[in-house]
Amino acid sequence: MTLRFKVQSSLAAILMASLSVLLVPTAQAQDDDNNVPWTDLMVNLPEADAADAHLGDADMDAFAVNYLQQTRLNPPTVQPHAQTQDYAQPQPVIKATHSEPRKLDFSEVVLSRSAWLSDMNHQADLALAANNWPLAELRLAQALGEYQDAHVTRLRLAALLYGRGALGQTRTVLQQGIELAPLNADFRLTLARLLVEQQRFAAALQQLNQVSPSLAEHLDYYSLKAEVSRRSGNCDQAVNTYRELLTHARVGAWWLGLGLCQRQLGQDFTPAFLQARASADLGEASHRFVESQLEQLQQREQHGQAQTY
């Protein structure tokens, strides 16, 4: 009897082990889905002693034989456990994509005429401030090469050339300007001053006679015209020009020029000289000359009166 009980107990243990083999994978699968501990799922498994208490010896043998036969015919399939990884899933490798270097867009910026000329003149000013006259002349010449009708720039270049004594180049630059703009009074005035510097008064007068700008706006133009007229022997023209000038301003030099022309023409020059002597803007040397002429005139008058008596 004792031996039979041990056999029955052994069969019951085998039954429990087999059932646990069949049920554990399911519980584990459910544990994977519902996160329920295995022990909770195994609570309802039949205990060996309980089965042994209710089953007889014959029933236990039959049950065991039946179970063993079924397991031989239909062996349980155990689902393989999903391998759990205790390391982090590898992150997808994102390859750094190097974008192609952006192409530089070169767009041509075209300056307007006024902006470009202003920039070139500014560069010339900077060169002059640095006492670099050749560079200043170069910038102005470049401006004229692009815009030949840039009259103000041409006058600046002529002044620089004249300042360093390049009289031939100055005359060429001015004559080119006169060909482009024959009515430009500034070109002719500058060229006439250059000719006066060379004592070429008739040539200077010829340049100034070509144009008749507004007298009120070009007093310096007509002042030089009157002076070169007198120095070239055209006193009649000089007298008329001086009188026109004096209607706009009472300048001592103009009174003196008028008086000199009147004296040369044999006209009464005393009133013009008196006006010149009274002018505050008359130079010291000119003032002494006028004083001496008036004294001589006075002496002649006194001498003439003495001879009359």
C-alpha positions in Angstrom: 0.0 0.0 0.0 2.8 2.3 0.9 4.5 1.6 -2.4 1.3 2.2 -4.3 0.9 5.5 -2.6 4.4 6.6 -3.5 3.7 5.6 -7.1 0.5 7.6 -7.1 2.4 10.5 -5.6 5.1 10.2 -8.3 2.4 10.1 -11.0 0.8 13.2 -9.5 4.1 15.0 -9.5 4.7 14.1 -13.1 1.2 15.3 -13.9 1.9 18.7 -12.2 5.2 19.1 -14.0 3.6 18.3 -17.4 0.7 20.7 -16.8 3.2 23.4 -15.7 5.0 22.8 -19.0 1.7 23.3 -20.9 0.5 26.3 -18.9 3.6 28.3 -18.2 4.2 29.4 -21.8 0.6 30.6 -22.0 1.0 32.4 -18.7 4.2 33.9 -19.8 2.6 35.0 -23.0 -0.2 36.6 -21.1 2.5 38.1 -18.8 4.1 39.6 -21.8 0.7 41.1 -22.8 -0.8 42.1 -19.5 2.3 42.4 -17.2 0.7 39.9 -14.7 3.1 37.9 -12.5 3.4 34.1 -13.3 2.5 33.2 -9.7 -0.9 34.8 -10.1 -1.6 32.8 -13.2 -0.5 29.5 -11.5 -2.7 29.8 -8.4 -5.5 27.8 -10.0 -3.4 24.8 -10.9 -4.6 21.6 -9.2 -2.5 20.6 -6.2 -1.0 17.1 -6.2 -2.4 16.2 -2.8 -5.9 17.3 -3.7 -5.9 15.2 -6.8 -4.5 12.3 -4.9 -7.2 12.6 -2.2 -10.1 12.4 -4.7 -8.7 9.8 -7.2 -8.5 6.2 -6.4 -5.6 3.9 -7.3 -7.2 2.6 -10.4 -8.4 6.0 -11.5 -5.0 7.5 -11.0 -3.4 4.8 -13.0 -5.9 5.2 -15.8 -5.5 8.9 -15.7 -1.8 8.7 -15.8 -1.7 6.2 -18.7 -4.2 8.3 -20.6 -2.2 11.4 -20.1 1.0 9.8 -21.1 -0.5 8.4 -24.3 -1.9 11.8 -25.2 1.5 13.5 -24.7 3.1 10.8 -26.9 0.6 11.3 -29.6 0.3 15.1 -29.3 3.5 16.4 -27.8 3.1 19.9 -26.5 4.6 22.6 -28.6 6.3 25.1 -26.5 6.4 28.6 -28.1 9.9 29.9 -27.9 10.3 32.8 -25.5 10.8 36.1 -27.1 14.3 37.1 -26.4 14.4 40.1 -24.3 17.3 42.5 -24.9 18.9 44.1 -21.9 20.5 46.7 -24.0 19.0 49.6 -25.8 17.8 49.1 -29.3 20.3 50.4 -31.7 19.2 53.8 -33.0 19.0 54.2 -36.7 22.2 55.7 -38.0 21.5 59.0 -39.7 24.1 59.7 -42.1 25.1 63.3 -42.2 24.3 64.7 -45.5 26.6 67.4 -46.7 24.8 69.8 -48.8 26.6 71.1 -51.8 28.1 74.5 -51.3 25.8 77.2 -52.2 26.5 78.8 -55.4 27.4 82.5 -55.1 25.1 84.6 -57.2 27.2 87.3 -58.8 24.9 90.0 -60.0 26.4 93.0 -61.7 25.6 96.2 -59.8 25.7 99.1 -62.3 26.1 102.5 -60.6 24.2 105.4 -62.0 26.2 108.1 -63.8 26.0 110.5 -60.9 26.8 107.9 -58.3 29.8 106.6 -60.3 31.2 110.1 -60.9 30.7 111.0 -57.3 32.6 108.0 -56.2 35.5 108.7 -58.5 35.7 112.3 -57.4 35.6 111.1 -53.8 38.5 108.8 -54.5 40.4 111.8 -56.1 39.7 113.8 -52.9 41.1 111.0 -50.8 44.2 110.9 -53.0 44.7 114.6 -52.7 44.3 114.5 -48.9 47.1 111.9 -48.9 49.2 114.2 -51.2 49.0 111.7 -54.0 48.4 113.9 -57.0 49.1 111.3 -59.7 46.4 109.0 -58.2 43.9 111.9 -58.1 44.6 112.7 -61.7 44.2 109.1 -62.6 40.8 108.8 -61.0 39.6 112.0 -62.7 40.9 110.8 -66.1 39.1 107.4 -65.6 35.9 109.3 -64.9 36.3 111.3 -68.1 37.2 108.1 -70.0 33.7 106.8 -69.1 31.8 110.1 -69.3 33.5 112.6 -71.5 30.7 115.1 -70.9 31.4 115.2 -67.2 32.3 118.9 -67.3 32.9 119.5 -63.6 35.3 116.6 -63.5 37.1 117.9 -66.6 37.6 121.3 -64.9 39.0 119.6 -61.8 41.4 117.6 -63.9 42.5 120.7 -65.8 43.1 122.5 -62.5 45.2 119.7 -61.2 47.3 119.6 -64.4 47.7 123.4 -64.3 48.7 123.3 -60.7 51.6 121.0 -61.3 52.7 123.0 -64.4 51.5 120.7 -67.1 50.3 123.5 -69.3 50.2 121.5 -72.5 48.0 118.8 -71.0 45.8 121.4 -69.4 45.2 123.1 -72.7 44.4 119.8 -74.4 41.9 118.8 -71.8 40.2 122.1 -72.0 40.1 122.2 -75.8 38.5 118.7 -75.8 35.9 120.1 -73.5 35.2 123.1 -75.8 34.8 120.7 -78.7 32.2 118.7 -76.8 30.4 121.8 -75.4 31.2 124.9 -77.4 28.9 127.1 -75.3 30.4 126.1 -72.0 31.8 129.4 -70.6 33.8 127.8 -67.8 36.0 125.9 -70.3 36.7 129.0 -72.3 37.3 131.1 -69.1 39.8 128.5 -67.8 41.6 128.3 -71.1 41.7 132.1 -71.4 43.4 132.3 -68.0 45.9 129.8 -69.1 46.7 131.9 -72.2 47.0 135.0 -70.1 49.5 133.2 -68.0 51.5 132.8 -71.2 51.0 136.5 -72.1 48.8 135.5 -75.0 46.2 138.2 -74.6 44.8 138.3 -78.1 44.3 134.5 -78.1 42.6 134.7 -74.7 40.3 137.5 -76.0 39.4 135.4 -79.0 38.3 132.5 -76.7 36.1 134.8 -74.6 34.5 136.5 -77.6 33.1 133.2 -78.7 30.5 133.0 -76.0 28.3 135.7 -74.3 27.0 134.2 -71.1 24.8 136.0 -68.6 26.7 139.0 -67.2 25.1 138.8 -63.8 26.1 135.1 -63.4 29.5 135.4 -65.0 31.1 138.5 -63.7 34.6 136.9 -63.5 34.2 136.0 -67.2 33.5 139.6 -68.3 36.1 141.0 -65.9 38.8 138.9 -67.6 37.4 139.8 -71.0 37.7 143.5 -70.2 41.2 143.1 -68.9 42.5 141.1 -72.0 40.7 143.6 -74.2 42.7 146.4 -72.7 46.0 144.5 -72.7 45.5 143.5 -76.3 44.9 147.1 -77.4 41.1 146.8 -77.8 40.3 149.7 -75.4 37.0 150.6 -77.0 35.7 147.1 -76.2 37.3 147.2 -72.8 35.5 150.5 -71.9 32.1 149.1 -72.8 32.8 145.9 -70.9 34.0 147.8 -67.8 30.9 150.1 -67.8 28.6 147.1 -68.0 30.5 145.5 -65.1 30.2 148.6 -63.0 26.4 148.6 -63.3 26.5 145.4 -61.2 29.2 146.1 -58.7 31.5 149.0 -57.7 34.8 147.3 -57.9 38.0 149.3 -57.6 39.9 147.3 -60.1 37.2 147.9 -62.7 37.3 151.7 -62.1 41.0 151.5 -62.5 40.8 149.6 -65.8 38.2 151.9 -67.1 40.4 154.9 -66.2 43.4 153.4 -67.9 41.5 152.7 -71.1 40.1 156.3 -71.1 43.5 157.8 -70.6 44.8 155.7 -73.5 41.9 156.8 -75.7 42.5 160.4 -74.7 39.4 160.6 -72.7 38.9 162.1 -69.2 39.9 159.5 -66.8 39.9 161.6 -63.6 36.4 160.5 -62.4 37.3 156.8 -62.8 40.6 157.2 -60.9 38.9 159.1 -58.1 36.4 156.2 -57.8 39.2 153.7 -57.8 41.1 155.6 -55.0 37.9 155.7 -52.9 37.4 151.9 -53.3 38.3 149.9 -50.2 39.0 146.8 -52.3 41.8 148.3 -54.3 45.2 146.8 -53.7 47.9 148.8 -52.1 50.1 148.9 -55.2 47.2 149.9 -57.4 46.2 152.6 -54.8 49.7 154.1 -54.9 49.6 154.1 -58.7 46.2 155.9 -58.7 47.5 158.4 -56.2 50.5 159.2 -58.3 48.5 159.6 -61.4 46.1 162.0 -59.7 48.9 164.0 -58.3 50.5 164.3 -61.7 47.2 165.3 -63.2 46.8 167.9 -60.5 50.3 169.2 -61.1 49.8 169.5 -64.8 46.5 171.4 -64.2 48.3 173.7 -61.8 51.2 174.2 -64.3 48.7 174.8 -67.1 46.9 177.4 -65.0 50.2 179.1 -64.2 51.1 179.3 -67.8 47.7 180.7 -68.6 48.4 183.6 -66.2 
